[in-house]
Amino acid sequence: MKRVDIFEFFRRLAEANPSPETELEFGNVYQLLVAVVLSAQSTDVGVNKATRALFREVKTPAQMVALGEDGLKAHIKTIGLFNTKAKNVIALSEILVRDFGGEVPANRDALTALPGVGRKTANVVLNCAFGAETFAVDTHIFRVGNRTGLARGKTPLAVEKQLEKKVPQPFRVGAHHWLILHGRYICKARSPECWRCPVVDLCGFKAKVPEPAARRERGAARPVRATQAQH
């Protein structure tokens, strides 16, 4: 994808969603860190359901340590890999209390040294909490980067490096949010909805998916009112 096309790609996504945010729910930086750790191989929707009651009770690492591993498991047992995640969250909370005064460090190396925190998790925290120009490459961004030609790479790190090199200002802080949301709701893995994609003409994906005939017929038979189309 050419530089001018990359700028236009993000300009359109930004125009549609000027203030993109993570869909994880949290009240402070520590809760964000916990939510991102819990979200590995899980959906944001599932994590939010599990953490709403948890985060009313636990707002600091010290409170999480006091809750204990079994108490945490009771809250997050609906999340995949909850046993391992509970162990990691308690362990990282103990480290934050012991070594960082209960604060989450704004440093990638310090973050990735915490149990259960990989590069992607650290990048999300640095971006969402501290406004860093980081690119947290999950399955959605990996797919969108390769499919569109925006940032091709055989590994998440390779795609991240391409994004670091190619994404222009003023889109660098919001870029990973726009790409995640685009991959989650439009550029889907099995059935990309190319017919409603705002950047379809810039995309290098050759097998563009047309609007399903059944959908076109329903649309023709029952036109949507202007007021409904806004929702």
C-alpha positions as CSV (number, residue, x, y, z in Angstrom):
1,M,0.0,0.0,0.0
2,K,1.4,3.4,-1.0
3,R,2.1,6.1,1.6
4,V,-0.7,8.3,0.2
5,D,-3.1,5.4,0.4
6,I,-2.1,4.6,4.0
7,F,-2.8,8.2,5.0
8,E,-6.2,8.1,3.3
9,F,-6.9,4.6,4.9
10,F,-6.6,6.0,8.4
11,R,-8.2,9.3,7.5
12,R,-11.4,7.5,6.6
13,L,-11.4,5.3,9.6
14,A,-10.8,8.3,11.8
15,E,-13.6,10.2,10.2
16,A,-16.0,7.4,11.0
17,N,-14.8,7.1,14.6
18,P,-12.8,10.2,15.7
19,S,-12.2,9.0,19.3
20,P,-11.5,5.2,19.2
21,E,-11.2,3.4,22.5
22,T,-10.7,-0.1,23.8
23,E,-13.9,-2.0,24.4
24,L,-12.6,-3.4,27.7
25,E,-14.1,-1.7,30.7
26,F,-11.9,-0.4,33.5
27,G,-11.7,2.4,36.0
28,N,-8.0,2.9,36.4
29,V,-4.6,1.8,34.9
30,Y,-4.4,-1.2,37.2
31,Q,-7.8,-2.4,36.2
32,L,-6.9,-1.9,32.6
33,L,-3.8,-4.1,33.0
34,V,-5.8,-6.9,34.7
35,A,-8.5,-6.7,32.0
36,V,-6.0,-7.0,29.2
37,V,-4.3,-10.0,30.9
38,L,-7.7,-11.7,31.3
39,S,-8.6,-10.9,27.6
40,A,-5.9,-13.3,26.2
41,Q,-7.8,-15.9,24.0
42,S,-11.0,-14.5,25.3
43,T,-13.5,-11.9,24.0
44,D,-13.8,-8.4,25.4
45,V,-17.5,-9.0,26.0
46,G,-16.8,-12.1,28.1
47,V,-14.1,-10.3,30.1
48,N,-16.3,-7.3,30.8
49,K,-19.1,-9.5,32.1
50,A,-16.6,-11.1,34.5
51,T,-14.8,-8.0,35.7
52,R,-17.8,-5.7,36.4
53,A,-18.4,-7.2,39.9
54,L,-14.7,-7.8,40.4
55,F,-13.7,-4.2,39.7
56,R,-16.4,-2.8,42.1
57,E,-14.6,-4.8,44.8
58,V,-11.0,-4.5,43.6
59,K,-9.4,-1.3,42.5
60,T,-5.7,-1.7,43.6
61,P,-3.1,-4.4,43.5
62,A,-3.2,-4.6,47.3
63,Q,-6.9,-5.3,47.2
64,M,-6.4,-8.0,44.6
65,V,-3.7,-9.7,46.8
66,A,-6.2,-9.5,49.7
67,L,-8.9,-11.1,47.6
68,G,-6.6,-14.0,46.9
69,E,-6.4,-16.5,44.1
70,D,-9.5,-18.4,45.0
71,G,-11.5,-15.2,45.4
72,L,-10.4,-14.1,42.0
73,K,-11.2,-17.4,40.4
74,A,-14.8,-17.1,41.6
75,H,-15.1,-13.9,39.6
76,I,-13.4,-15.0,36.4
77,K,-14.4,-18.7,36.1
78,T,-16.4,-18.0,33.0
79,I,-13.2,-16.8,31.2
80,G,-11.0,-19.3,29.3
81,L,-7.8,-20.3,31.1
82,F,-9.0,-18.7,34.3
83,N,-6.9,-20.8,36.6
84,T,-3.6,-19.7,35.0
85,K,-4.8,-16.1,34.6
86,A,-5.8,-15.9,38.3
87,K,-2.4,-17.1,39.3
88,N,-0.7,-14.6,37.0
89,V,-2.9,-11.7,38.2
90,I,-2.2,-12.4,41.9
91,A,1.5,-12.7,41.2
92,L,1.8,-9.5,39.2
93,S,-0.3,-7.7,41.8
94,E,2.2,-8.8,44.5
95,I,5.1,-7.5,42.4
96,L,3.4,-4.2,41.8
97,V,2.8,-3.8,45.6
98,R,6.4,-4.9,46.4
99,D,8.4,-3.2,43.7
100,F,6.3,-0.3,42.3
101,G,4.4,1.1,45.2
102,G,1.2,-0.3,43.8
103,E,1.5,1.7,40.5
104,V,1.6,0.3,37.0
105,P,4.9,1.1,35.3
106,A,4.8,3.1,32.1
107,N,7.7,1.0,30.7
108,R,7.5,-1.9,28.3
109,D,10.4,-3.8,29.8
110,A,9.0,-3.5,33.3
111,L,5.5,-4.5,32.1
112,T,6.7,-7.6,30.1
113,A,8.6,-8.8,33.2
114,L,5.3,-9.2,35.0
115,P,3.6,-12.6,35.0
116,G,1.1,-13.0,32.2
117,V,2.1,-9.8,30.5
118,G,3.5,-10.2,26.9
119,R,4.4,-7.6,24.4
120,K,0.8,-7.2,23.1
121,T,-0.6,-6.7,26.6
122,A,2.2,-4.2,27.4
123,N,1.5,-2.3,24.2
124,V,-2.2,-2.0,25.0
125,V,-1.5,-0.6,28.4
126,L,1.1,1.8,27.2
127,N,-1.3,3.1,24.5
128,C,-4.5,3.2,26.4
129,A,-3.2,4.4,29.8
130,F,-0.2,6.5,28.8
131,G,-0.9,7.6,25.2
132,A,2.1,5.9,23.8
133,E,2.4,5.3,20.0
134,T,2.3,1.5,20.3
135,F,0.7,-1.1,18.0
136,A,-0.7,-4.1,19.9
137,V,-1.0,-6.7,17.2
138,D,-3.8,-9.2,18.0
139,T,-5.4,-11.6,15.5
140,H,-7.6,-8.8,14.1
141,I,-4.7,-6.5,13.3
142,F,-2.6,-9.3,12.0
143,R,-5.4,-10.3,9.6
144,V,-6.2,-6.7,8.5
145,G,-2.5,-5.8,8.1
146,N,-1.8,-8.8,5.8
147,R,-5.1,-8.9,4.0
148,T,-5.2,-5.2,3.0
149,G,-1.5,-4.9,2.3
150,L,-1.2,-2.2,4.9
151,A,1.4,-4.1,7.0
152,R,2.4,-7.6,5.8
153,G,4.3,-10.0,8.0
154,K,4.6,-13.6,9.0
155,T,4.5,-12.9,12.7
156,P,2.7,-10.4,15.0
157,L,6.0,-8.7,15.7
158,A,6.8,-8.3,12.0
159,V,3.4,-6.7,11.4
160,E,4.0,-4.5,14.5
161,K,7.3,-3.3,13.0
162,Q,5.7,-2.5,9.7
163,L,3.0,-0.5,11.4
164,E,5.6,1.4,13.4
165,K,7.3,2.3,10.1
166,K,4.3,3.1,8.0
167,V,1.5,4.6,10.2
168,P,1.7,8.4,9.8
169,Q,0.7,11.2,12.2
170,P,-1.8,12.2,13.4
171,F,-3.1,8.6,13.4
172,R,-0.4,6.7,15.4
173,V,-2.0,6.8,18.8
174,G,-5.4,5.6,17.6
175,A,-4.2,3.3,14.8
176,H,-4.4,0.0,16.7
177,H,-7.9,0.7,17.9
178,W,-9.2,1.5,14.4
179,L,-7.6,-1.6,13.0
180,I,-9.0,-3.9,15.8
181,L,-12.5,-2.5,15.4
182,H,-12.2,-2.7,11.6
183,G,-11.2,-6.4,11.8
184,R,-13.8,-7.2,14.5
185,Y,-16.8,-5.7,12.7
186,I,-16.1,-5.4,9.0
187,C,-12.9,-7.1,7.8
188,K,-13.9,-10.4,9.6
189,A,-11.9,-13.6,9.3
190,R,-14.4,-15.8,7.5
191,S,-16.8,-13.4,5.9
192,P,-15.3,-9.9,5.4
193,E,-18.1,-7.4,4.7
194,C,-16.3,-5.7,1.8
195,W,-19.6,-4.2,0.5
196,R,-19.7,-1.8,3.4
197,C,-16.0,-1.2,4.0
198,P,-15.0,2.4,3.9
199,V,-11.5,1.6,2.6
200,V,-12.4,-1.1,0.1
201,D,-10.9,0.8,-2.9
202,L,-7.5,1.1,-1.0
203,C,-7.4,-2.5,0.0
204,G,-5.1,-5.1,-1.7
205,F,-7.5,-8.0,-1.0
206,K,-8.3,-9.4,-4.4
207,A,-11.3,-11.7,-3.4
208,K,-13.6,-8.8,-2.6
209,V,-16.9,-10.1,-1.1
210,P,-20.0,-8.6,-2.7
211,E,-23.2,-7.9,-0.7
212,P,-25.2,-11.1,-0.4
213,A,-28.1,-11.3,-2.7
214,A,-30.5,-12.1,0.1
215,R,-29.5,-9.0,1.9
216,R,-29.9,-6.9,-1.2
217,E,-33.4,-8.3,-1.7
218,R,-34.4,-7.6,1.9
219,G,-33.1,-4.1,1.5
220,A,-35.1,-3.5,-1.7
221,A,-38.3,-4.9,-0.2
222,R,-38.0,-3.0,3.1
223,P,-36.2,0.3,2.7
224,V,-34.8,1.6,6.0
225,R,-36.0,5.0,7.1
226,A,-33.4,7.7,7.5
227,T,-34.0,7.9,11.2
228,Q,-33.4,4.2,11.6
229,A,-30.3,4.2,9.5
230,Q,-28.6,6.5,12.0
231,H,-28.6,3.9,14.8
